[in-house]
């Protein structure tokens, strides 16, 4: 893979991103020479004379560029010129430039697969895994997956994801590898940060799904306000050929209007009979449901069964069925795929030796935790809800107050613990959650060693209780002080403790 300096110039001019070329010979709008690049990088440690280097990020330092030049770098892309012997391609927006140039360098791999994208405050990973499971049963389909937890470029082997939605350069590199591996479809989660930081600038989804919205990722380093967060989320609608909308989502009318104003065809789903596709639980079932269409010819009317309990997971499955059907899956594909689908770290259930029900879930924001605890309470109305919970450090600061509110509403006992504290003190984070708790009857305990907190919660339980372990799921690492420290995972810890 390669492209020339003239190709770069033309692409940037087309997007109105090019300011000028800057070199020791002067400032120009024409390419200073006929050069071909065979590599792209934003890591100064991975460059050579054939690399085009992007000076990106709030933490970028000129010394990184100096290091790259010492390794043979001749050209860089930046929003401002630097005084050195390399040639600068100066642009108005480095992140947009990186997205546009990356997709071109990798020969527009998004056009060689059908791309399905999910956004929402909760449920993205579950719905994405459901969709892949359905497509895996569709003849001649091969499906890649980019999710919060794991990524697969060949449809079979998985590796841990660094970001919900990768940086644009990584995104198109991985897309190209998926195409090379014969993938026909890509299911991906699209985060609000992906739109905020232009990681998916220029990417059009074949099918976009908007699951729900509630305040999250509100902090000085992410989204300063809910309005900014919601606006970024809504960009998925504008950048989809077709969109699927959850009728139960907050601000549903604005979601519909966003699609209408921009002429994006929409399909709605939900519990009401005013939707295009109605989700209806089968009597006394938390894992079986049926879909009923109203004025829609979409072939999805049937009964389905999933492994995960809860009406909210039935709704996630409904969105997956609709999305998969729009790209060619059948009812049989959906029924078979959903029966087998397992989502790592989502609603994993165990039974304590004393009979208490244990739920391990990745729930990590206001809406997902509220939904999870409400489910536990409804399933076990005569028992207490015992929660193990923490909140991440150096991001999503607003979650701490949100968790305090949710715990006040539904929990009876909580063990506050560490959850990816990063560069913060987990005890301090726990105290901020506690400060937001208004229910004085709620018993609050501190235990920063997470396995010990899980052990204490299990020991506290009675047969009629539910124990909810929220946040880490099957994640095998704790982010502490800039290091990914090995971690057994909530599910494996709970399972081991119960078996002991």
N, C-alpha and C positions, 0 to 999 in steps of 0.2 A: 504494500500500500504506500502510495506517495502522492504528492501534488506539488505544483510549482509555485514560485513566488507570484507569478502573474495570476494564477488561479486564486490565490489568497487575496490579492488586490481586488479582483473582480467580485469575489464573494462579499468582501467587506464593503465595497462601494455599493453593491446591490442592496445591502441591508442598512446603508447610511451609517456605517460604523467606523469607517476609516478616517482618521485625522490626517496622518502623514507618515512617510518613511523618514526616519532620522538616522543619519550615519555621520562619520567624521567628514564626509564630503558635502554635507548639507542636508536640508529638509526638502522633500519632494513628494509629489503625489503619484509618481511612476515608480515601478519596481526598479531598484538600482542594478539588478543583474538577473540573469536567467539561472535560478537555483532551484533544486528539487529537494524536498524534505521527505525523509522516510520514517520519521518518528515524531510523536507529539508527547510533551511532558509538562507537568506543573511541579515536578519534584526535581530540584536542582542537583540532586545526587544521581539522577538517571538521565543524563544528557551527553551528547557528543556533537561532532560537527554536522551531523545529518538531522539534528533535532530542532524542532520549533518549540521554544519554551514560553510558557504563559506565566507572567508575574501576577498571580491572583491571590485574593484573600486579604482580610483585614490585618492579618498578622504577617503579611509579606514584608521582608526586609531586603534592602538593596544588597546586603552581603550575600544573600542567596544567589542573586544574579552574578555577583563577582565569582562565587564558587563555580557556577555553571560555565562562565567564560573561561575559567582556568582549565576546564575539562574539554575545551574545544568548541564551545557554543559560539555561533556566529549571529543568530537572529533570535530576538525575543518579541513577545507581544505584551504591551502594557498600556495603561491609561495615561502615563506620563513618561517623557524621555529620561534616560539616565546617562550620565557622562561616562562613557567607556568606549572601547573599540568595537563593540558589537553593534549591529544595526537593529534599531527599534522599529517595530510596526506599531504605531501609536493609534489607539482606538478610543471611542467614546465610552464603551462599556466592555470591560474585559470578560465578564461572564457570558454575555451574549455572543461575543466574538469567539470564545472558546467553544460554545455550543454549535454555532454555525460552521466553524472550521472543523470541528471533530466529526460531525455527521458527514461532511463532504469527504474528509480524509478516509473515513471508513466506508465510503460509497453508499451512503444512505441506507443502512441495513433495516431501518424501520419500514421501508417500502417493500421489503422482501419477506415480511411476516405480517400477520394480522395482530395488531397490538391492542390489548384490553387493559385499561387503567382504572384502578380504584382509588378514591379518596374519601375521607371522612375522619371524624375524631376517634371512632372506635369501629372495629370489625373488618378493617382492611385486610389484615393477614388471613383471618378466617375465610372471608369471601374469596380472596385470591387463591387460597389452597383448594377451596371447594371448586372453583372454576377450573383449575388445572386438573383436578381429579376427574371432572366430567369430560374434559377434552382428551384426557389420556385414554378414555374409552371410545373415542370417536375414530373410526377407521382412517388411516393414513395421516392422522394429525400427530405432530410432535410438538410438545409445549415446553418452553423455557419459563422460568419464574424468577422475578426480582421481588423479594419480600423483606419485611423488617428483620425477620429472623434468619432466613436462609435464601441462597441463590442457587439456581441450577441453570447451566448453559447447554446441557445435553438432555435435559428432561429426567435424568436418573440420579446423577451424583450431585450432592449438595455441599455448599460451603457457607460458613457464617458470613452474613452481610455486615458491612461497615456502616452503611447508611440505608435508610428506608428507600430513598431514591439516590443512586450513585451520582457523583459529579459527572457533568456532561461528557468529558473526555473518557471516563471509565464506562459510562453508560453506553456510548456508541461502540467502544471497543468490545464490550461484552455482547452487545447486540450482534456485532459482526461475527464474533465467535459462535454465537448461537446459530446464526444463518449457516456458517461453515459446517456446523454440526448437524445440519439438516432440519432445524426447527422451523415449523410452519406457523407457530403462534407464540406470542409472548404475553404472559399475564404479569402485570407489575403494579406495585403500590406507588402512588404519586403523593408525596408529602406537600404540605403547605410551604415548607422550606425549599422544595424543588422549584416552585414558582417564584418564591421570594428571591432566591439567588440565581434564577435563570438557568437552572440545571436542565430543564426541559424546554428551553426557549426554541421555538420552531418545530417542536414535535407535535404532530396531530395524531390523536388516538383514533383507532377505528371504532371502538366502543369505550365510552367513559361512564363510570358509575359513581354517583354521589350518594354515600350511605347516610350521613348524618352530620350534625355540627353542634359543638358546645365549646365553651372556652377552654383552651389548652395552649401550651407553648407560648404563653404570654410572659415575656421577660425582656430585659434590655438587649439581650444578645439574640433573641429570636423575633417575636412579633411584639411591638410595643403596646398594641391594643387588640381587643377582640375584632374590631372592625378590620384591621390589617390582616389578621389571621383568616377571617372569613372571606375577605376579598381575594386573598391568595388561593384559598381552596376553590373558589368559584371559577378560577381560571381554567380548571379542568373542563368545565362545560363549554367554554369558548373554544377550546382546543380539541374537541371531539367531533367526529362525524355524526355519531348518534350518542344519546345520553340516557342513562337509566336513573330515575330519581325515587328516593324513598318518601312516600307520602307522609310518613310519621316524623320526618325530620323537622326540627325547628327551622323557621324562616323559609318554609316550603314555597310560599308564594313568590319570594324573591328568586329562588332557584328556578322556578318555572319561567318567570319573566326573563331571567338571564338567557335561558335557551330560546325563548320566543323572540326577543330583541335581535338575537344574532342568527335566527333561522336554523337552530339546531333541533332536529327531531327528537322528541322525548317519549320515553315509556315510563309510566309510574307503577309502583308496586306498594303494597302495604296491607293492613288489616281491613280497611274500609272497602265497601263494595263500589265506591266511586273511583277506584283505581283501575288502571288497565289490567293489572294482574293482582288478584286478591290472594293473600296468604291466610289460610284457615287451618288452625290446629285440629287434628283428629281428637275425638273425645277422650279425655283422660290420658293424653299423650304429650310428652315434652320433647319427643324426638321424631314424631311422625306428623306430617301435615299434607295438605293438598293445595294446589294452585287452581284458581278459577279465573277465567278471563272475562272481561266486560268490554264488549265493543272492540276487541283486539283479535286479529287472526293469528297471533303468535302461538305456535303449537307447543304449549307447555301444560295444558290442563291434564293433571294426573295426581296420584298420591306419591309422596316421597318420604324417605326415612334417612336420618342422619345419626351419627354417633354422639354428637354433642347435645346436651340437654338445653332447654330454654327457648322461649319464643323468639328472643333476639337472634339466636343462631338459625332458627327457621327462616327468619327474614334475611339474614346473610346468605343463606342457601338459595332463597328465591332470587336475589340479585345475581347470584352466580349462574343459576339456571337460565335466566333471561339473557345474560351476557353470552353464555356459551351457545344458546340457541341462535342468537343473532349472527354467530359466525359458523353455524352449520351443525351443531350438535343436535341429537334427537332426544326424545323423552326417555328412551331406553338408556342412552348414554348417561343422562343425568341421574336416573334412578340407580344405575349400577355404580357410577362414580361416587355419588354421595353416600351410598351404603358403606363404601370402603374408606372414605376420606377421613384421615386423622390429621389434626392440626397441632403441631408441636407446641406445648405450653398453653393450649386453649381448652379450658373446661375439662382438664384431666381430673378424673374422680377416683377416689380411694375410699375404702371403708376401714375405720379404726377397729381394732379388736374389741373395743367396748361398744361398737355399733354406730359411733358418730360418723357422719359423712364429711369427707375431706375434699375440698375443691382447690385445685392448683390452676391458677390462671395468670396470664400475662397482663391482666388489667392494670393500667398504669396512668390513667387520667380520670377526671371527674365522672364522665359519662360511663366509661367502661366499669369503673368500680361501683358506681351507683346501681347499674344494671345487674352486676354480679351479686352484690349484697342483697338486693331486692329479691333476686331469684332464690338465694339461699334461705332467706326469711320465709318466702312463700312456700318453699318445699318442706321446711321444717318449722312450722309456726309455733310449736310447743317447746322449742329449744332456744338456746342462746346462739348468737352469731359471734364467733371468735375469729379475730382477724390478725394476720401477720402482715405488716406493711412498712414500707419505707418510701423515700422519694429521692430521685437522682440529684446529684450535685452539679452546680454550674450550668443548669438549664431548667426550663419549665418551672420557674420559681413559683408561679401562681398555683401549681398543683398542691403545694403544701397547705394552703388555705382551703382549697377545694376538698382535699382529703379529710381535713378536720370537719368540714360541713357534712360530708357523706357519712363519716363515722358517727357523727352526732345523731344522724337520722336513723341509722339502721343497726349499728354494731352494739354489742353488749360488753365485749372485752377486746382490747387491742394490744398487741405486742409491737411496739414501734422499733424498727431495726434498720440496718443498712441496706441500701439499694443503689449500687453504682454511685457512691458518694463523690467520686472524682477528686477534686482538690478541696472539698469542703469537709468539715467535721460532721460525721453522721449523727452524732448526739445533738448537735445544734439543729440539724435538719429536723430530727425527731421532735425537738422542743418547739420548733415553728409549727409543725403539724398539731402538736398538743395545744398550742396557744389558740388555735382556731376551733378547737372542740368546745361546744357549748352545752353539751349534755353532761351534767354533773354526775349522773348515775353510771356513765360509761367508765369502766375500770381501765386505766391506762398503765402499761408497763413498758419500761425501757430495757432493751437487750440488743446491743449493737452487733453481737456475733449472730449472724442470721440462722445458722443451723441450730444454735441453742434456743433462739426465739421460736423456731418451729417446734422444737422438742417441748418447750414450755407450753405452747398452745395446745399441742396434742395431749399433754399430761393434764391440762386444765379441763378438757372436754368431758361431757357426760353423753350417754347413748343418744339422747334426743337432740344434741347440739350439731351445729355445722361449723367446721373449721375452714376458713378461707385464707389461702396463702397467695397473696397477690403481688404481682410485679415482675418476678424473674422467670416464672415458668420453667422451661428446660434450659435456660441460658447457662452456658458453661463457664461464664466469666463474671467477675465483679470488677468494675472500673474504679480503681483506687489510685489517686495520685499520678495519673497519666499512664498507668500500667493496667493491662488486662490480667488480673490475678485469677488463676484457675478456681472454679467454683463447681461444686457437685451438681447444682441445679435443684430447685425447690421440689420438683416431683420426685427425683431420686432420693433426696434427703428424707422426704415424708414417707416414701415407700420403705426405705431402709429402717427408719425409726419404728414404723408400724410392725414390720416383720420381726424386729428385735423383741 
